[in-house]
């Protein structure tokens, strides 16, 4: 059977993306089967991992995946809140003043006319399976999926006393360490379901778009005690920028209400240092726990010999503050809330690559389209970065991110934020130069010597925030 144009394109990408000596055989013909996609979304995952040069967290499986992947050193979500970020990446469309605003965003309500990534793949012969938390709402974009599955509630606890507290309070405890098997918690169940799907899909002739929507390290930081035991609380330190400078607009800070809904968290004021370190400990344990679950799935992909024709994408839906600027959770435009881990591995790739090109999450959709060999729909605003596999320089090297009425332009070493009204009028500004101030402690926006730069960045921001931004 002759190859379709899409399959030829994918084969050519592989041949140019990977050095010939890394392929199993230079004489093997390209596969006539379109590539599968394993799409792993991790809730609240920071790029605080070994392969990003940060050694606090034990994550051997993610490190192993990174060794053979394209690692994006400067990937940014377009909106640092769960539901909106997921709707944005899955449609390849930017948030606006009236679209993709909050945690409970629904793609079907905010942008029903957009053809989502899973819908496009289903229309092109893929079997699409949504496992775990992909969209914020289980049934959002339901026609895009052949199957939708979720385990028990997101806020699950293993210990009976924790379960009772959860029943009688708004959110329950912010963390739990239980001497239980991994599969007691939600993400352990998720890993078993994805493994079951892989075995089923192995027997199918359809290409697949299989997702793994990992719930942790989202609050509460619940994980088997063995993952807590990987860390010494006494060695955990608060971040270097554990302060809120007067030069930073008060609007940039928030009361981290998401965390304050949990028992034992003060309703106002900054957290005691001991509690802050306990939360950091819990976050680390939760990351190590999900690393183990992802490892089980990746091992099964290898065991079934599916990896040779499967693209793997791993991403965190946004960043997370672990005390930086005395903030917790996301919901801000500081880099810790915007910068995210992003890995893409293509079949045949055995040697890792890295890119420091600024990449937006809306670029993931068209990148997968190019790798697979199908056209992205016109509603997609991102730009493919598949050329990075061929050592090409992307045409676009900037990002625009938004949370509520704060809009950030990331270009070069500069992070420029404006708070704008519904009509686009600026009423507060923030500018950091990461070359000189990576901790974002010296706001340059109001300094006289930077006013020409601020005016230039303001104009550039408006040119790049999207045609629909004010609609």
N, C-alpha and C positions, 0 to 999 in steps of 0.2 A: 504494500500500500504506500503510495507516495506521501511524503511529509506535507502537512499543511504549512502555509506561510508562517503562522505563529510558532510552529514547532521548529522550523528552520531558524527563526530569529533567536529562539531560546538556545538552540544548539550553538549558534554563532557567538552569542554572548558568553556561553561557557568556554568556548575555545579561546576567545580573546581575553576573558576575565582571569583565567587560571593559566599559570605557566604549564607548558606541555609535560614537564617532568613530574607534575603533581597529579596528573590524571592516571587512572588505573591502566589504561592502554591507549596509546596515541592512534591505534588502528581501529579502535571500536567505533562503529557507526553511531551517530547521534540517536537518542531514543525517540521513537515516534509517539511516545506518550507525553502529553503535557505535564509539566511539573506539578506535584502536589504542593500544598502550603500548610505548614504547621505554624499557627499564629498564637503566640503566647503573650497574654496581657497580664501584667502584675500590678496590683493596686498599691499605690503610694510608694513605689520603689524608687529610691534615690540612686544616683550613680556613685554611691559610696561602696565600691567593690574593688577587689584586688586588681582587676584588669583596667580599672580607672586610676590606679596608683594609690588607692586608699586601703590600708591593710587591716583595719579593725574587724571587718566582718569575714566570717568563715563561709565561703560559698564556692566549694570546689567544682560543682557541676556547671555553674555559670562561667567560672574561669575556664573550664575545659571547652565549653562552647565558644567562648570568645577567642580561644587560640586558633580556631578555624573559621572565624566569621569576620565580616567587615564591622569593625567597632566604630561607632560614631561618637567622637569625643565632644562634639558640640551639637547635640540634638536637643530641641526644645519643643515642649507641648505648646499648642496655640492658645490654650486656656487651662489654668491650673485648678480645675475642679472636675470631679469624676464624670458625671453624665455628659457635660458639655464637651470635655476632652474626647471622650469615646465617640460621640456623635460626629465630632469634627474629623478625627482621624479616619473613621469608617466612611465618611462622605468625601474626604479630601477638600472640605470647604472651611473657610475661615469663620470664626465667630464675628458677629457684628453687634451693633448696639441693641439689636432686637432678636438675635439668633444665637443659640448655644451659650446660654447665660449662666446656668447653675447646675448643682449636683443632680437635680431631678429632671434635667433636660431629656426630652424624647425626640429622637430623629423624626419620627412620624408626624409630630406636631410642628417642629421648628422648620423642617425642610423636607416635606413629604415627596416633592417632585425629584429630589436627588436620587440617582441610582447608586446605592451603597456598594462598597467593595464586595460583600458576600452576595448581593443580588446580581451584580455583574458576572461574578464567577458562576453562579447558579445558571444564569442565562447562557453561559458558554460551556455548559456540560459538566460543571463541577458538582460534587456532592458536598453540601455545606452543613456543618454541624457546629452549633453553638453550645459549648460546655462551660459552665461556671458564669462568671461575671464578664460579659463582653460589652453589651450596652448596659446602662444602669438599670433599665427595666427589662425584665425577662422576655416580655412579648413585643418589645419595640422592634420594628422592621421584621416582623415575624414571617412575612412572605419570602424573605431572603434566605430562609433556612429550611433544609430538609428535616432538621431535628433540632430541638432546643431542650437542654437539660441543665438543671441546677441541683445541688445538694441541699441540705437543710439550711436554716436561716444563717445569714451572714454573721450575726452576733452570737454564735454558739460558744458554749463553754463545756468543758469536760467534767468538772467537779460539781457535785450536787449543790454544795453551798454556794458556788458561783452562779449556778442556774437559778437558785432561789432568789439571790440578790438581783439577778437580771429580771425576774418576773415582777419584782416589787419596786423597781426603780426605772428611770428613763432609759439608761443604757447598760447598767451593770458596772463591773469592775473594769479598769483600763488595761489590766494584764492578768495572766494566769499561767502558772507553770504546773503541769500535771504529769504524773508518772503514768502515761498512757501510750498506746500504739499510735503511730502517725495517722492512721486511718480513722481515728475517733474524731478528729477535727475535719472541717469542711474540705480543706485543700488535699488532705489524704484521700478522701472519697473521690475528689475530682481526678487525682492522678490515676486511680484505679479505673475510672470511667473512660478516660482518654486512652489508657492502655487497652481496654476492651475494644474501643473504637478502632484503634490501629490494627488489631487482629482481625476485626471484621472487614476493614477497608483493604487489607492485604489481599483478600480474596476477590475484591471488586475490580472491574475494568475501568471504572470511572476515576478520573482524578479527583482529589479531595481538597477541600479547604476546611481543615480541622482546627478548632480553637481550644485553648486552655485558658480560661479566665480565672487567674489565681486571686484569692480574696486577701491574703496577707501580703505584706505587713500592715494592712489597714488596721486601725483600732477595732477591737481591743487586741493588744499584743498577747495572743494566746498561742502557746506552743508547748509540745512535750518538754519535760524538764531537761532532757538530755541536750536540748539545743540551748537552753539557758546556761547549762554547765560548761558550754564552750567558752564562756567569757568570765572574766574576773571583774566584779563590780568596782573593786578598789582601783582598777587601772582605767576606768572610764572617766574621761574628762569632758567638761563643758566646752562648747565651741569657743574659738578665739574671739569671735564677734558677738559674745553674749552681752550685748548692750544695745541701747537705742539712742544714737547721737541726736543732738538738738537740731542739727542741720537737715536731718531727714524729715520730710513732711509727716505729720501725725497720721495722715490718711494712709500712709504706707503700712502702718501697723494695725493689728486687729486683736480682738480679745480671745482668739482661738476657741470660739464657742463649741466647736465640734468636740474638743477634748474636755471642756468643762462640763459636758453632759454626763461624764462618767463619775462614779462614786469615788470619793477620796481626793478629788481634784478641787482646789479652792475655786470659788465662784468668781473671784476677782484678784487682781494683783499677780505678781510674778511667782513662779513656783519655787518652793524650797529646793536648794541644790540637791539634797538627797533624793527627793522625788524626781527631779529632772534626770538624774543619773539612772534611776530605776526605770524610767520611761525609755531612755536610750538603750539600756540593757534589754528591755523587752522588745524594742524594735529590732535590735541585732538578732535576738533569738528567733523572732518571726521570720526574718530574712533567711537565716540558716535553715529553718524548717521548710520554707517553700523551695529553697534551693534543692533540698533533698527530693521533694516531690517532682520538680522539673527534671531532675536527674533520672528518676525512674522512667519517665516518659521518653527522654532522649535515649536512654539505654535500650528501651523496647523498640524504638524506631530503628536503631542499629541492628538489633537482634533479628528483626523481621526483614532486614535488607531493604528498607524503604528509604533510608537516608540518601541513597544514590540518586533518587529522583524527587527529592523533597526540599523546597525552600523553607528555611526556618527563620521566623521573625520573632524577636523577643523585645518587648517594650514595657516601660512603666507608664501609667496613664498621666502622671505629672510628678513633680518633685515633692518634697516634704521637708518642713522645717523641724529640726531636732534641737531647738534652742537658739539657732542663729537669730540675731536681733531680738533675743528673748521671745521668739515666736515659736509656735507649735502648729502642726498641720500644714495645709497649703494656703490657698486663698490670698496670695500676694503676688507682686511682680518682682520680688527679689530672685536672684538666680537660683537659690535653693528650692524655690517653688516651681521654677520654669524648666530647669535643666533636667534631663531624663536619660536613663540608660536606653540605648537602642542598638541591637545587633541584627544583622542579616547574614545568613549563611546560604550559599547556593550550592547545588549538587556539584560534586567534584572538587570543591574547595577544601584543601587540606592545609593551607597556609593562611594565617590570619592577616588581615589588612586593617589599617586605621585611617580615619579621615578626621581632620579638624575643620572641615568645611561646615559652616553654619547650616543646619538642616532643620526644617520645620516638620511637625508631624503630618501636616497635609501633604508632604512630599512622599510619604510611605505608599499611599494608594497608587499614584502614577508610576512609582518605581516598581511595584509588583506587576503592574500592567505591562511595563516594558520587559521585565524579566520573563513573564509568561508569554508575551507576544499578542496582547489584545489592546485595543484602543481604550483609553480612559474616556468617560463621558464628558460633555462640555461643562457640567457643573463642578468638575474637579478643578480647584485653583492651585494645587501644588504642582511642583515640577519634579520630574523623575531625576533621581541621582544614581541610576543604574550605571552611568558612565564611570562612577568611582571604581567599579570592578575592573575597568579598562584603563585606570590611571588618568582619566580625563578630569579636567577642572569643571565643576558645575557652573552653569550660566548664572545662577543665583547664589549669593553668599550672604544672606541676611534673613532675619526672622521678625515677625510681628506677633506679639502675644498680648492677650487681653484678659483682665479680670474686672468685672463690673465696669466702672468708667475709667479705669486705669489701663492705658495702652502703651506697650513697650516696643521699641525698635531696638533690635540687637544687630549691630553692624561693626565688624572688626572687634576691637577691644571695648567698644562703647555700649552701655546699657542706658537707653534714654526712655523715660516714662513721662507721659502726660496724663493728667486727669482731665477728661473732656466731657462737656455737656452733651445732651442728645443731639444738639445741632453742630457739634464738633468744636465748640469754643473751649480753649484750654483755661483751666483755673488753678492748676498746680503742676509743678515739674520736678523731675528728679533725674540726675545724670551721674553715672559712675564710670570711671576709666579703670578697667580691670587690669591694665598693665601696671598701674600705680596703686590700685586700691581693690584687690580681688575680694576683700571682705565687705565691700560696699558700705563703708563708714564715712566717706567724705563726699557729700552731695555737692556737685559742681554747678548745678543749674542756676543758682542765684548769684554766683560770683561774676563780677563785672567782666573779667577777662575771658569768660566763656560764653558771653551773650551772642556773639556771631556764630559760634558753633551750635548753640541751642537753637537759634533761628534756622540754621541749615538743617539740623536734625528734625525739627518740627515740620518743615516743608517735606522732607524725605519721608517721614512717618505717614503723612497724609497721602503721599503718592503711592504708598505701598500697603496701606491697611485694607485695601480691597474696594472694588466699585460699589459693593452693596453695604458698606460699613454703616452709613447713616440712614439706610432705608428701613 
